Amino acid sequence: MKRRIYGLENEYGIIYSSQGARTSSTEKAVRYLFEELATVEGHLNAFLENGARFYLDTGSHPEYATPECASPHDVVAYDKAGERILEGLLSCTEAKLREEGLVGSLYIYKNNTDSVGNSYGCHENYLVSRSVDFYQLAEQLIPFLVTRQIFCGAGRYVRDKNGISFHLSQRAPYIRQELSGTTTNERGIINLRDEPHADKERYRRLHITFADSNMSEYTTLLKMSTTAVVLEMIEANFITKDFSLKEPIRALQEISQYPDVSVPLTLSDGRTMTALQIQREYLHLAQTYFSVHEADDETQDILGKWEHVLECLETDPMLLQREIDWVIKRYWFGQYLQRRGLEAATDKILMLDLQYHDIHVKRGLYYLLARQGNIARVVTDDEVMKATLRPPPNTRAKLRGELIKLAKEQKIHYDLDWNYIRFGHLMNFWVRFNDPFQTESEKVLLLKQRLQRSQFSPGVILWELSGNKE
């Protein structure tokens, strides 16, 4: 698979359930979450030692952005690490609330919508070459993104006039445009903001804003990897077939609303194809492309998984009851509905749907199924634990994580963003890294050596080195 930088952002839903007469606002609970992490100049915006970013997004949603990763497999590990980091903050936050006489429980959900109709996102990031025409890339990618929800959707039970119905995607009802400059109003499938956090002459960041937050590691891996494969083919000008949809947003929502129907989608040229047929076309192109381009083990594995999933979706989706989020829900919750009946079980199913996304390993329904061996894993608990502590070794996140750790150990004031970090009370010592593949820096090495050998204060050393700017 082509060398690339990947990233995944998840906004989390949060509920504080008070057991006493006094109640606490969600905003206060979220602030206590952040107090357990390093804040930058008082803002609720913290870069962590594992290279990730944790901050407060619109609507009091804590958001975790993975560090820059060099493979989809790493994205899965660091995405799960975000859940563990947040879970680790729960007990401390509840303790602080108890000190104020607020007794209750804090729940954090990795989903995309709440009970009153608000939506919060899951965004994917892929580094692409600046030489590729962005609008051509988007045009060729959108049919793939619209139809991939047949295996990437998190699934959602929705209350309607018949009691409840099942949708494939949680985000689909909230997407209004193909391309959009905003992520909160008039949400688009792809965001137009040109903010690469890298050398603008060489790179552009593809920011996909139509995605569900997935609990299943298998689904997350499939989501990131298949998208990377399609991007590689687009960048190589390999895709010559036109799958452009006449009404992409309508198609997106119809696929989600009718999971049991092969909805005929009208293409721009008048042909009709189903979502599964379009996905099969992309897969066939990928198989052809990698028959003439050497495919590494990672690529061969994902092509095999992609084919397996599409075959199961065609024959019997329930064969994917261990791999794909929406199928996992449909299988297990369907059994519950059969025992209890639709009318009697409606409220319980809606509650179970939410509980599936609870990130607490002892409370969340997804984790209960995982402990019982009913969930397919693609990373180990050890990999996830390491990802909570250490940055990826093969991207610039390694430098950022090392510098954050160094600043904390030496009690040096610092400020940073994705592509720089600066130190000292005057903020005059800069380390810049516009290359997201950068893992070493002579300036950082010199700083470490001086701090280890010198008896001077860190402030003096930083002042001496501040003239050596990158």
Secondary structure, 3 states (H helix, E strand, C coil): CCCCCEEEEEECEEEEEECCCCCCCHHHHHHHHHHCCCCECCECEEECCCCCEEEEECCCEEEEECCCECCHHHHHHHHHHHHHHHHHHHHHHHHHHHHCCCCEEEEEECCCECCCCCECCEEEEEEEECCCCHHHHHHHHHHHHHHCHHHHCCCEEEEECCEEEEECCCCHHHCCEEEECCCCCCCEEEECCCCCCCCCCCEEEEEECCCCCCCCHHHHHHHHHHHHHHHHHHHCCCCCCCCCECCHHHHHHHHHHCCCCCCCEEECCCCEECHHHHHHHHHHHHHHHHHHCCCCHHHHHHHHHHHHHHHHHHHCHHHHCCCCHHHHHHHHHHHHHHHHCHHHHHHHHHHHHHHHCECCCCCCHHHHHHHCCCCCCCCCHHHHHHHHHCCCCCCCHHHHHHHHHHHHHHCCCEEEECCEEEECCCCCEEEECCCCCCCCCHHHHHHHHHHHHCCCCHHHHHHHHCCCCC
